[in-house]
Amino acid sequence: MTFVEPLRETFAPTVNGADYPTDATFDVINPATGEALAQAPAVTASALDDAFGAAATAYEKWRRDDDLRRDHLRSAAGAVAAAADHLAPVLTAEQGKPLADARNEILAASAWLSYYADLELPREVIRDDEGGYEEVFRRPLGVVAAITPWNFPIALAMWKIAPALRAGNTIVAKPSPFTPLTTLALGRVLREVLPDGVLNVLSGPDPLGAAMVEHPVPRKVSFTGSTATGKKVAISAAADLKRVTLELGGNDPAIVLGDVDVNAIAEQLFWGAFGNNGQICLAVKRVYAHESIHSDLVAALAELATATKVDEGTVEGVQLGPINNKPQFDRVNELVSDALGHGARAVAGGSPLDRPGYFYAPTILDNIDDGVRVVDEEQFGPVLPVVPFRDETDAVSRANRSQYGLTASVWSGDPEHASKLAAEVDSGQVAINSHGAGVQMHLPFGGHKWSGIGVENGPWGLYGFSELQVIAGPPRKR
């Protein structure tokens, strides 16, 4: 399969249910070649009045009919699923992930729409008697600005779009300039099933995102991306007291106790770190392995890394594609070089692949400890340091010795003991004998400390796109 056919189409912003004209474009780079794949429309800040204006107009009708919103979300879920075979090659071309993974991401977006279409937004009657009537319910915020990252452009966009629309808000969404094409194409798909102005999709390089946060119309900003940028979003949004949800970085630990069966857990642990080429906020970023099984675990992980097929995303049997972009490729290379310079040993990988594009060999690092940057920082790439420990309490302490707290995992032959340790780990989710098991549409996902503010998914994610209102008054007529 090639990328020629899906990329023959033009990619336009969606504003008020139609193509929005732009004068400028910017290159979108294919990470498998390092060369321009297509041009995306460069919307400037001057266009935000049109986009947010369309969303504000659509909001007045959209917020009023709960059943209508449910019906539209169900139609949207069907439209996204039907478009999966068209959208997936575009996603692979601009993001780099294998085609099967891209298709699964599109289908996950469809599932999120279906889930929220059926999720109740309850009204709670506190009092209804001869003395009076009191009701608490949730109402939509208004217009939402959604800013999404390049690692899962469609899935993470839908984490925002589906609950925001279900709650009665309207949206202006902006994908990362590294991966704008599939989101633009998604906007075109959804404009056929959603009322005009309910979902508007813009693309453009910086400072478009900052201008969205500063714009006076949106009442909430939902941002997924780096902690550094998230702090800027929070500061800017505070000037207008906009509500924010910030899903930011992670330096997620896996604590592997001495009673595990290494051969039984190695593959699952490996893919907990290397899925999507390690470009997952919740991926295992550092392993603390008990000294009694450390060497065996390092050897097992190295064997898996060496056997992993790395290639362009449409190649048969490919498991990992390239790193998405040059800045991230350079950062991964820098962190590994720094670790090797501090005495670490690459038992697998350790360098880029000798080919065009941003390909990096899956890397397992041994002879390494806290204090080295690749352990202390979020690498967000196909690199995993494995650090030995002797005392379980010390391992938990070291896992917590981070400014991040997104997810974590504890691995043990005794799940009850692992659960007790998990309760001591300071992160939004902790999985037992797996990693990321709690990342599901019906469970809250959010981080502690520098990993974010607020949660996404489940009813909690829906509540984040609403605000409470109380109606209290005299008794109702019976």
NORMO-V243530 format. One line per field, one symbol per residue. burial: # if it has 24 or more other ideal C-beta (glycine too) atoms within 12 Angstrom, else .. A space follows every 10 residues. Layout:
# NORMO-V243530
burial=???
This chain:
# NORMO-V243530
burial=..#..##... #######..# .#..##.### ##....##.# #####.##.# #########. .##..#..## .######### #.##.##### ########## ########## #######.#. #......... ......#### ########## ########## ########## ########## ########## #.######## #####..### #####.#### #######.## .###.##... .######### ########.# .#..###### ########## ########## ..##.###.# ##.##..#.# ####...### ######.##. ###.###### ...#.##### .##...#### ######.### .######### #########. .#..##.### .######### ##.....#.. ##.####### ######.##. #..####### #########. ######.... ........
